[in-house]
Amino acid sequence: MVSDTLVIIPAYNEEKAISGVVSSIRKLYPEMDIVVVNDGSSDETVVKAEDAGAIVLSHSFNMGYGIALQTGYKYAFRRGYRFVVQIDGDGQHDPTGIKTVLDRVKDGYADIVLGSRFLSDDSYKPSLLRLTGIRFFRFLIRFLSGKVITDPTTGFQAMNRNVLNVFIQDFFPVDYPDADVVILLSGLGFKISEAPVLMRPNLGGKSMH
């Protein structure tokens, strides 16, 4: 069966977590295809991802989170996927939330759905420094677009092909694909929504995002 949905996982030196991330998604959603974008890892990320059943696209050197994402977007667009889910490779995102964000896109409720750590019952508690940054981006988005977004730096998202077509363009903000993305899509008239997702402790101690 040909899948209409691709899960994109950007990864940089995630050998401790990537196998579990891919395996969990494969078990929960066997109908979805999975691609890991290896951003120049120097550890066993590629082997672990392939062994778990993912397609792996590799950069020859580390190019950064935004470029890794766009590599996945271009792969998805060229192969005709109608829907894309992106999830981080560090094991923090609970993959059960994929259905939550994706269903809202598939039913036409939104063009892109952001998985918010702050809307779940088990509310995520970031460090003071990270919370300060999140609050700044919340303010920036509201000031520039009028939209209230609780989790503007989330790496857990689902989108349709129309959004994907925007994300493969040269003007995609690869340096800061967070608030910039929301502001960009809002200005283009896309429907943006949030849905609650759960966060786990970071197994590697540092997020690529």
C-alpha positions in Angstrom: 0.0 0.0 0.0 1.3 3.4 -1.0 1.3 5.8 2.0 0.0 9.4 1.8 1.9 10.4 4.9 5.6 10.8 5.6 7.1 11.2 9.1 10.3 13.4 9.0 12.8 13.0 11.8 15.9 15.3 11.7 18.7 13.8 13.7 22.2 14.7 14.7 24.2 12.2 16.9 21.0 10.6 18.2 22.3 7.0 18.5 20.8 6.7 22.0 17.3 7.6 21.0 16.7 7.2 17.3 16.0 3.5 17.2 13.3 3.9 19.9 11.7 6.8 18.1 11.5 5.1 14.7 10.4 1.7 16.2 7.7 3.4 18.2 6.3 5.2 15.2 6.5 2.1 13.1 4.6 0.1 15.7 1.9 2.7 16.2 1.5 3.8 12.5 2.7 1.0 10.2 0.9 2.7 7.3 3.2 5.7 7.4 6.6 6.1 5.8 9.5 7.3 7.9 12.6 9.2 6.8 15.4 10.2 9.1 17.5 13.1 7.9 21.0 12.5 9.3 22.6 15.9 9.6 26.3 14.8 9.5 26.2 12.6 12.6 29.5 11.1 13.7 28.0 8.3 15.8 25.8 5.3 14.9 22.6 7.3 14.1 22.5 6.1 10.5 22.9 2.4 11.4 20.4 2.6 14.3 17.8 4.4 12.1 18.1 2.0 9.2 18.0 -1.1 11.5 14.7 0.3 13.0 13.2 0.5 9.5 13.6 4.1 8.5 14.7 5.6 5.1 17.9 7.6 5.8 18.9 10.8 4.0 22.4 12.0 5.0 24.2 15.3 4.8 27.9 14.9 4.5 28.4 17.4 7.3 26.4 19.2 9.9 24.2 21.9 8.3 21.7 22.6 11.1 18.2 21.9 12.1 16.4 24.0 9.6 18.3 22.7 6.6 17.8 19.1 7.8 14.0 19.7 8.0 14.0 21.2 4.5 15.8 18.2 3.1 13.0 16.1 4.4 10.3 18.5 3.0 11.9 18.4 -0.4 12.0 14.6 -0.3 8.3 14.5 0.7 7.2 16.9 -1.9 9.1 15.2 -4.8 7.6 11.9 -3.9 4.1 13.1 -3.8 3.1 12.8 -0.1 -0.1 14.6 0.8 0.7 15.0 4.5 3.9 15.3 6.5 4.5 15.0 10.2 7.8 16.2 11.7 9.0 14.9 15.1 12.4 15.4 16.8 14.8 12.5 17.0 15.9 12.8 20.6 13.0 10.8 22.0 11.2 13.7 23.8 8.1 13.7 21.7 5.5 11.0 22.5 4.6 9.6 19.1 1.1 8.8 20.2 0.5 12.5 19.5 1.1 12.0 15.8 -2.6 11.0 15.4 -3.7 14.1 17.3 -1.9 16.6 15.1 -2.4 14.8 11.8 -6.1 14.2 12.2 -6.7 18.0 12.4 -4.9 18.5 9.2 -6.6 15.6 7.4 -10.0 16.8 8.3 -9.3 20.2 7.0 -9.4 22.0 10.3 -6.0 23.5 9.7 -3.2 23.5 7.1 -0.6 23.1 9.8 -1.0 21.9 13.4 1.6 22.6 16.0 2.0 20.1 18.8 1.9 22.1 22.0 3.6 21.0 25.2 1.6 23.5 27.2 -1.9 22.3 26.3 -1.6 18.8 27.7 -2.7 17.8 31.2 0.8 16.8 32.1 2.0 20.3 31.3 5.7 20.6 30.2 7.9 22.6 32.5 10.9 24.1 30.7 13.9 25.8 32.3 13.7 29.5 33.1 16.0 30.4 30.2 14.0 28.3 27.7 10.7 29.7 29.0 11.9 33.2 28.6 12.7 32.5 24.9 9.3 30.9 24.4 7.5 33.8 25.9 9.5 36.2 23.7 8.4 34.3 20.6 4.8 34.1 21.8 4.9 37.9 22.0 6.6 38.3 18.7 4.0 36.1 16.8 1.1 37.8 18.5 2.5 41.3 17.8 3.3 40.6 14.1 0.4 38.2 13.2 -2.3 38.6 15.9 -2.2 34.9 16.6 -1.9 33.3 20.0 0.5 30.4 19.9 1.4 28.7 23.2 4.3 26.7 21.9 6.1 28.6 19.1 9.3 26.5 19.3 7.7 23.1 19.0 9.4 20.6 16.6 6.3 18.4 16.6 4.1 19.5 13.6 1.8 18.1 11.0 1.1 19.8 7.6 -0.6 19.4 4.3 0.9 19.6 0.8 0.1 23.3 0.4 2.3 24.1 3.4 4.9 21.7 2.2 5.1 23.6 -1.1 6.0 26.8 0.8 8.6 25.0 3.0 10.6 23.8 0.0 11.1 27.3 -1.3 14.4 29.3 -1.0 12.7 31.8 1.4 12.0 29.2 4.0 13.7 30.5 7.2 16.2 27.7 7.8 18.1 29.6 10.5 15.1 30.1 12.7 12.3 27.8 11.6 10.1 28.6 14.6 8.3 31.9 15.0 9.4 32.9 11.5 7.5 30.0 10.1 4.2 30.9 11.9 4.5 34.5 10.9 5.2 33.5 7.3 2.3 31.1 7.0 0.0 33.6 8.7 0.9 36.3 6.2 0.1 33.9 3.4 -3.3 33.1 4.8 -2.8 29.5 6.0 -4.9 28.1 8.8 -2.7 27.4 11.8 -3.8 25.5 14.9 -2.3 23.8 18.0 -3.0 20.5 19.6 -1.8 19.0 22.9 1.2 16.6 22.8 3.3 15.0 25.6 7.0 15.5 26.2 9.4 13.0 27.7 12.8 13.7 29.3 15.6 14.2 26.8 17.7 11.0 26.7 20.7 12.7 25.2 20.6 15.8 27.3 20.8 18.2 24.3 18.2 18.9 21.6 19.1 19.4 18.0 16.3 21.8 17.8 
